[in-house]
């Protein structure tokens, strides 16, 4: 009887551990997929924002960011090379006016070309993604997106 109870206990614990590990793997996979989708969106926006940044056209950049309303992005910004804001989007309008999100993004934005290396793109724990806005080989600005509050 003791052996049976011990075997059942071990079996139950094994199933619980396996189930917990499986849920963690699914959660990590979903997080990684979400990060990948956000990075792809940032990369596409960076290409689309090239003209807006080159001509300092905040209206067209703002129109482009307005399209984020149907995404999981809670905050997005188009920055010039000097990190000044060309256009800004926030699902919660009070977040954009208080400047906290922008301050965190400016601090998190890596300097120079390291902004968008594979190492920085692989940090799946970060709610931030960055994409350089290029004109030829020169970086003229950045797109930054946040998928949750910072």
C-alpha positions, 0 to 999 in steps of 0.5 A, a space after each residue: 500500500 505504501 509503495 502504491 501511495 508513493 508511486 501515485 505521489 511521484 506520478 502526480 508530482 511528475 505530471 504537475 511539474 511537466 504541466 508547469 514546464 509545458 505552460 512556461 514553454 508556451 508562455 515563452 513562445 507566445 512572448 517571443 512571437 509577440 516580440 517578433 511581431 512588434 519588431 517586424 512592425 517597427 521595421 516596417 514603420 521605420 521604412 515608411 517613416 523615412 520620408 517623414 523624417 527626411 523632410 521633418 514632416 510631423 503630420 505624415 509621421 503622426 498619420 502613420 503612427 495613428 495606424 497603431 490603434 488596432 495593434 497591441 502597441 501601447 506607445 510609439 514614437 518616431 525620433 529624429 537622429 538627435 532623439 527629438 520627437 517627430 511624432 508620438 502615439 499613445 493608446 492612453 493619451 495621458 501617457 504621451 503628455 506626461 513624458 515618462 514613456 518617452 523618457 524611458 525610451 530615450 534612455 533605453 535607445 542604444 547609441 549608434 548602430 547597436 540600436 538594432 543588432 541581433 543581440 538587442 532584438 533578441 531580448 524577449 523580456 523587454 516591452 520595447 522594440 527599436 528600428 533605425 530609420 535609414 537613408 542609404 547607410 546613414 541612420 536619420 532617426 528611429 522608431 520605438 514601440 512599447 507593447 506594455 506600460 513601462 
